[in-house]
């Protein structure tokens, strides 16, 4: 099925939509001037050691201190610190590591205070963006991503993506990379490298080594931010672009030029699929993406034939309930209908996880099925639907209660598009004023109205609930007001007024 990338520019950045056969599969926002994105590299300072957590809090300029656990240091953290100290103190300009002498590796079971002291500087990379009240999560095992390769300074590892399954191809790539790899630089071969020529791999490695030189130049200059991940538009192109993509449509000449430059440098055969949209309508509206967004981010998502999902979000997890929507199913057809609905739900659930970028724990309550073969088939179907998800994930088989659990990598805040508006009665607080404060406000305004205008009579127009509050009992509040002001005061019931609204006439 053909895939398409659509990029709509705006005053605050760009919105990026990934379509698969005209179905919206992923939605991203690339904000102007975003900091602390996954992949950004900083020169941080150790602020506090938490020995109980075996972790450190690091100051990288964010409002909240970033979190660095011992397990995220990487075995060659001492070598990395030695290298950065040499550059900072001596102003060295040779940034290659061929002649660099490594320090001993740290042990996996070590303690954070054996490595760091408060106030020390360390090169760190963001692996998880700030979410809610938490600061960024860091790693000091650096990695620089390219189109086909990932470069890891202070390492000598060569590894290949597990998704490259062809044994002769794996052997070919490993032989090429072993010959190209600079000393003391590890390399991971990405899935995109399958079938790629030696020349293209060599060019990609040269770009990554150039990025490493730029990072070290910033370090020598004493900068706090050493390297920034390429903007999200180019990042997505780098990660997903393959022969399945038939078109890239953008509405901004500046973005068009940027994408064309990237394609000409990395994928010249894809240049002809780039198109510049010049229509009057906004691009997302023209391609009906806006309409999809409004329906796909609701709490209730329809999956066809009356079936639907209910998606709830909590602080700890996401919960998805699968409903058949059919109340007239014969007992003999129940198992087959449940399997059919659950199977259709798998496709939409996998799509929703990618679309909303839901991470952490996801609990799915499928429609009950008794046949073990059907339960196994459903588990395998979910695995197949999640195969294209670029986020790391783990899927557990159905429990005896029909519950499936999924953990999905969470590195950035979930995308949430709220199409609702604040309640006009409570203004979104969820609380209404009590009767007596409303009563006091009405009487204060009424007193000022009578004092200023000296009317012959007064009419109060109130919500039916307040109407009953003022007219019930003996003596009613209305009668008490008439005795107080010696005037006729009428009370009118107005259905169109909110509970906390009133009119004095």
C-alpha positions in Angstrom: 0.0 0.0 0.0 1.4 3.4 -0.9 2.5 5.7 1.8 2.7 9.5 1.9 4.2 12.2 4.0 2.3 15.6 4.4 3.9 18.6 6.0 1.9 21.7 6.9 3.7 24.8 8.1 2.4 27.2 10.7 3.6 30.2 12.8 4.8 27.9 15.7 6.4 25.2 13.5 5.2 22.4 11.3 2.7 19.6 11.6 3.7 16.3 10.0 1.3 13.6 9.0 2.1 10.1 7.8 -0.5 8.5 5.6 -0.8 4.8 4.6 -3.3 4.4 1.8 -4.9 7.8 2.7 -5.3 6.6 6.3 -3.7 8.8 9.0 -1.1 6.7 10.8 1.1 9.1 12.7 1.0 12.8 13.6 3.9 14.9 14.8 4.5 18.6 15.6 7.9 20.2 15.0 8.0 23.3 17.1 10.4 26.2 16.4 13.2 26.4 18.9 12.4 23.2 20.8 15.0 22.2 23.3 15.7 19.0 25.2 14.5 16.8 22.4 15.5 13.1 22.2 19.0 13.0 20.7 20.2 16.5 21.9 23.6 16.4 23.5 24.6 18.7 26.4 27.5 19.4 28.7 25.8 18.9 32.0 26.9 19.4 35.6 26.3 16.8 38.4 24.1 18.6 40.9 23.1 15.8 43.3 23.8 12.1 43.8 21.0 9.9 45.0 22.7 6.8 46.2 19.4 5.1 47.2 18.3 5.3 43.5 21.9 4.8 42.2 21.4 7.8 40.1 22.4 11.5 39.7 20.4 14.7 39.0 22.1 16.7 36.3 21.8 20.4 35.4 21.5 20.8 31.7 19.5 24.1 31.7 16.0 22.7 32.1 13.7 24.0 34.8 13.8 20.5 36.3 17.1 18.7 36.9 17.6 15.8 34.4 17.8 12.2 35.6 20.9 10.0 34.9 20.8 6.4 36.2 23.9 4.3 36.7 22.7 1.8 34.1 22.6 4.6 31.5 26.2 5.6 32.0 27.6 3.2 29.5 30.7 1.1 30.3 33.2 3.7 29.0 31.9 6.7 30.9 35.4 7.2 32.5 36.9 7.4 29.0 34.2 9.9 27.9 34.9 12.1 31.0 38.7 11.9 30.4 38.2 13.0 26.8 35.9 15.9 27.6 38.3 17.1 30.4 41.3 17.1 27.9 39.4 19.2 25.4 38.1 21.6 28.1 41.4 22.1 29.8 43.9 21.9 26.9 41.7 23.2 24.1 42.8 20.2 21.9 41.6 20.3 18.3 42.2 16.6 17.4 38.8 15.1 18.0 39.3 11.7 16.5 39.7 8.8 18.9 42.2 6.6 17.0 45.1 7.4 19.4 43.0 8.0 22.5 43.8 5.7 25.4 40.7 4.3 27.1 40.1 4.1 30.9 39.0 0.9 32.5 35.3 0.1 32.0 32.9 0.5 35.0 31.2 -2.7 36.3 27.5 -3.2 35.8 26.9 -3.6 39.6 28.8 -0.4 40.6 27.6 2.6 42.5 27.0 6.1 41.1 29.2 7.8 43.7 32.1 5.7 42.6 31.9 7.5 39.2 30.7 11.0 40.0 31.1 13.8 42.5 28.8 16.8 42.8 29.9 19.6 40.5 31.6 17.4 37.9 30.9 18.0 34.2 29.8 15.2 31.9 28.6 14.9 28.3 25.0 13.6 28.3 22.4 12.9 25.7 18.6 13.2 26.1 16.9 9.8 25.7 13.5 10.8 27.1 12.0 14.3 26.8 10.5 16.2 29.8 7.0 14.8 30.5 4.5 16.4 33.0 6.5 17.3 36.1 9.5 15.2 35.3 12.7 16.5 33.8 14.6 14.9 30.9 16.1 11.5 31.2 19.7 11.2 30.1 22.4 8.7 29.0 26.1 9.3 28.8 26.5 6.5 26.1 26.4 8.8 23.1 24.9 7.8 19.7 24.7 9.9 16.6 22.0 8.8 14.1 22.4 8.8 10.3 20.3 7.4 7.5 21.9 4.0 7.5 24.2 3.9 10.5 24.4 5.0 14.2 27.8 6.1 15.4 28.8 5.4 19.0 32.0 7.2 20.2 34.0 5.4 22.9 32.9 1.9 21.8 34.3 -0.8 19.5 31.0 -2.7 19.0 29.6 -3.5 15.5 26.0 -4.7 15.5 23.2 -5.0 13.0 19.4 -4.4 13.2 17.6 -7.6 14.1 15.1 -6.7 11.4 17.7 -7.5 8.7 17.1 -11.3 8.6 18.8 -12.4 5.4 22.0 -14.1 6.4 24.1 -13.3 3.3 23.0 -9.6 3.6 24.0 -9.5 7.3 27.4 -11.0 6.4 27.9 -8.5 3.6 27.0 -5.5 5.8 29.1 -6.6 8.7 32.1 -7.1 6.5 31.7 -3.6 5.0 31.3 -1.9 8.3 34.2 -3.8 10.0 36.4 -2.4 7.2 35.0 1.2 7.4 34.8 1.6 11.2 37.3 4.0 12.7 39.0 2.8 15.8 37.2 3.5 19.1 34.0 4.2 17.3 31.2 1.7 17.5 28.6 1.4 14.7 25.0 0.0 14.6 23.7 -0.8 11.2 20.1 0.3 10.8 17.3 -1.6 9.0 17.4 1.0 6.2 20.9 -0.2 5.3 19.6 -3.4 3.8 20.7 -3.6 0.1 22.6 -0.3 0.3 25.9 0.0 -1.5 29.4 0.5 0.0 29.6 4.1 -1.3 26.3 5.1 0.3 27.3 3.6 3.7 30.7 5.3 3.5 29.0 8.7 2.8 26.7 8.2 5.7 29.7 7.4 8.0 31.5 10.6 6.8 28.5 12.7 7.7 28.4 11.2 11.2 32.1 11.8 11.8 31.6 15.4 10.7 28.7 15.7 13.2 31.1 14.3 15.9 33.7 17.0 15.0 31.1 19.7 15.2 30.0 18.4 18.7 33.6 18.5 19.9 34.2 22.0 18.5 31.2 23.2 20.6 32.6 21.4 23.6 36.0 23.1 23.1 34.2 26.5 22.9 32.6 25.8 26.3 29.1 25.6 25.0 26.4 24.0 27.1 24.4 22.6 24.2 26.8 20.6 22.1 24.6 19.1 19.4 20.9 19.2 18.5 18.9 16.5 16.9 18.0 17.5 13.4 14.5 19.0 13.2 11.6 16.5 13.3 10.9 16.8 9.6 14.3 15.6 8.6 14.4 13.1 11.5 11.2 11.4 10.3 12.5 11.3 6.7 15.7 9.8 7.9 13.9 7.1 9.9 11.0 6.1 7.7 11.8 7.0 4.1 11.9 3.9 1.8 10.5 2.7 -1.5 7.0 2.4 -0.1 6.6 6.2 0.0 5.1 7.6 -3.2 4.8 11.3 -2.3 6.0 14.0 0.0 3.8 17.1 0.0 4.8 20.4 1.7 3.1 23.8 1.6 6.1 25.9 2.5 8.9 26.9 0.1 11.4 27.0 3.0 10.5 23.5 4.1 10.5 22.3 0.4 14.0 23.6 0.0 15.2 22.0 3.2 13.7 18.6 2.4 15.0 18.8 -1.2 18.5 19.4 0.1 18.3 16.5 2.5 16.9 14.2 -0.3 19.6 15.2 -2.8 22.3 14.4 -0.2 20.9 11.1 1.1 18.3 9.7 -1.3 18.6 11.3 -4.8 16.2 8.7 -6.2 13.4 10.1 -4.0 13.7 13.7 -5.1 11.0 13.4 -7.7 8.3 12.4 -5.1 8.6 15.8 -3.4 5.8 18.2 -4.3 5.1 21.8 -3.3 1.4 22.5 -2.6 0.2 26.0 -3.8 -3.6 25.8 -3.2 -5.7 28.3 -1.3 -7.0 25.9 1.3 -4.8 24.8 4.2 -3.0 21.6 3.2 -4.4 19.5 6.0 -7.9 20.7 5.2 -7.4 20.1 1.4 -6.4 16.5 2.1 -9.1 15.9 4.8 -6.5 15.3 7.4 -8.2 17.9 9.7 -11.4 15.9 9.6 -9.5 12.7 10.5 -7.8 14.4 13.4 -11.2 15.5 14.9 -12.6 12.0 14.8 -9.5 10.0 15.7 -8.6 11.7 18.9 -12.0 11.3 20.6 -12.5 9.2 23.7 -14.7 6.9 21.6 -13.3 5.6 18.3 -15.5 3.7 15.8 -14.0 0.6 14.1 -16.9 -0.3 11.8 -20.0 -2.5 11.9 -21.2 -0.8 15.1 -18.0 -1.8 17.1 -16.0 0.9 18.9 -13.1 1.5 21.2 -13.2 3.5 24.5 -9.8 5.0 25.2 -9.1 6.3 28.7 -5.9 7.9 30.0 -4.6 7.9 33.5 -1.3 9.0 35.1 -0.2 5.4 35.4 -1.4 3.7 32.2 -3.7 3.8 29.2 -6.9 1.6 29.2 -8.6 0.6 25.9 -12.0 -1.2 26.0 -13.2 -3.1 22.9 -17.0 -3.1 22.5 -19.0 -5.0 19.8 -21.9 -2.5 19.8 -24.2 -5.4 18.8 -26.8 -6.5 21.3 -28.4 -9.2 19.1 -25.8 -11.9 18.6 -26.9 -15.5 18.6 -25.1 -17.6 21.1 -23.9 -19.9 18.3 -22.2 -16.9 16.5 -20.9 -15.3 19.6 -17.4 -16.7 19.5 -17.0 -16.0 15.8 -18.3 -12.5 16.2 -16.0 -11.8 19.1 -13.0 -13.0 17.2 -14.0 -10.9 14.1 -14.5 -7.7 16.2 -11.3 -8.2 18.3 -9.3 -8.8 15.1 -10.6 -5.6 13.6 -9.9 -3.8 16.8 -6.2 -4.9 16.7 -5.6 -2.8 13.5 -7.2 0.3 15.0 -5.5 -0.1 18.4 -2.0 -0.4 16.7 -2.9 2.7 14.7 -4.1 4.7 17.8 -0.9 3.8 19.7 1.2 5.3 16.9 -1.1 8.2 16.2 -1.3 9.4 19.8 2.2 8.3 20.6 0.9 6.5 23.7 3.7 5.1 25.9 4.2 3.3 29.1 1.6 0.6 30.0 -1.4 0.0 27.8 -4.1 -2.4 29.0 -6.6 -3.7 26.5 -9.9 -5.3 27.5 -10.9 -7.4 24.5 -14.3 -9.1 24.1 -14.2 -12.5 25.9 -13.3 -15.6 23.8 -13.3 -19.1 25.1 -11.4 -20.9 22.3 -7.7 -21.0 23.1 -6.9 -21.1 19.4 -8.8 -17.8 18.9 -7.0 -16.2 21.8 -3.6 -17.3 20.3 -4.7 -16.0 16.8 -5.6 -12.6 18.4 -2.2 -12.3 20.1 -0.4 -13.1 16.8 -2.6 -10.6 14.9 -1.7 -7.8 17.4 2.0 -8.6 17.0 1.6 -8.4 13.2 -0.2 -5.0 13.4 2.5 -3.6 15.7 5.3 -4.8 13.5 5.6 -1.4 11.7 5.7 0.6 15.0 9.1 2.2 15.3 8.8 2.6 19.1 10.2 -0.3 21.2 7.3 -2.4 22.5 6.5 -5.7 24.2 3.1 -7.5 23.9 1.9 -10.1 26.3 -0.6 -12.9 25.4 -4.2 -12.6 26.6 -4.7 -13.3 30.3 -7.5 -15.6 31.4 -9.7 -12.5 31.9 -9.3 -11.5 28.2 -6.8 -8.7 29.1 -3.8 -7.9 26.9 -0.9 -5.9 28.2 1.4 -3.8 26.0 4.4 -1.8 27.1 5.5 0.8 24.6 8.6 3.1 24.7 7.7 6.5 26.0 10.3 9.1 25.1 8.2 12.2 24.6 4.8 13.5 25.8 1.7 11.8 24.3 -0.1 13.7 21.6 -3.5 14.9 22.8 -5.8 16.9 20.7 -8.8 18.2 22.7 -11.8 19.2 20.6 -13.9 20.2 23.6 -14.5 23.6 25.1 -14.8 24.7 28.7 -18.2 24.3 30.3 -20.0 27.7 30.2 -21.5 27.0 33.6 -18.4 26.1 35.6 -15.7 27.4 33.1 -14.0 24.0 33.1 -13.4 23.9 36.9 -16.0 21.1 37.4 -17.5 23.0 40.4 -20.5 25.2 40.6 -21.0 28.1 43.1 -23.2 27.1 46.1 -26.7 28.6 46.4 -25.9 31.1 49.0 -23.0 32.9 47.3 -25.2 33.2 44.1 -28.0 34.5 46.4 -25.7 37.0 48.0 -24.4 38.2 44.6 -27.9 38.6 43.3 -29.0 40.6 46.3 -25.9 42.8 46.2 -26.6 43.7 42.6 -30.3 44.1 43.3 -29.6 46.5 46.1 -27.3 48.6 44.0 -29.9 48.6 41.1 -32.8 49.8 43.3 -30.6 52.4 45.0 -29.3 53.8 41.7 -32.4 53.6 39.4 -35.3 53.8 42.0 -37.6 51.7 39.8 -41.4 51.3 40.5 -40.9 47.5 40.3 -38.2 45.0 39.5 -38.2 41.7 37.6 -35.6 39.0 38.3 -35.1 36.4 35.5 -33.5 33.3 36.9 -32.6 29.7 36.0 -35.5 27.3 37.0 -33.4 25.9 39.9 -32.9 29.4 41.3 -36.5 30.3 40.6 -37.6 27.5 42.9 -35.0 28.6 45.5 -36.5 32.2 45.6 -40.2 31.3 45.4 -40.6 28.2 47.7 -41.5 28.3 51.4 -43.2 30.8 53.5 -42.2 33.5 53.7 -40.2 33.0 50.5 -37.1 34.9 49.6 -39.1 36.9 47.1 -41.5 38.0 49.8 -38.7 39.0 52.1 -37.1 41.1 49.3 -40.5 42.9 48.7 -40.9 43.7 52.4 -37.3 45.0 52.6 -37.5 47.3 49.5 -41.3 48.1 49.6 -41.5 47.3 45.9 -43.1 44.8 43.6 -40.4 42.2 42.7 -41.4 39.6 40.1 -39.5 36.4 39.5 -39.5 34.9 36.0 -38.3 31.4 35.1 -35.8 31.4 32.1 -34.8 28.1 30.6 -32.0 29.5 28.5 -30.1 30.9 31.5 -27.3 29.0 33.1 -27.4 28.1 36.8 -25.1 31.0 37.7 -26.7 33.5 35.4 -29.4 36.0 36.1 -31.0 39.2 34.8 -32.3 42.2 36.7 -34.9 44.3 34.8 
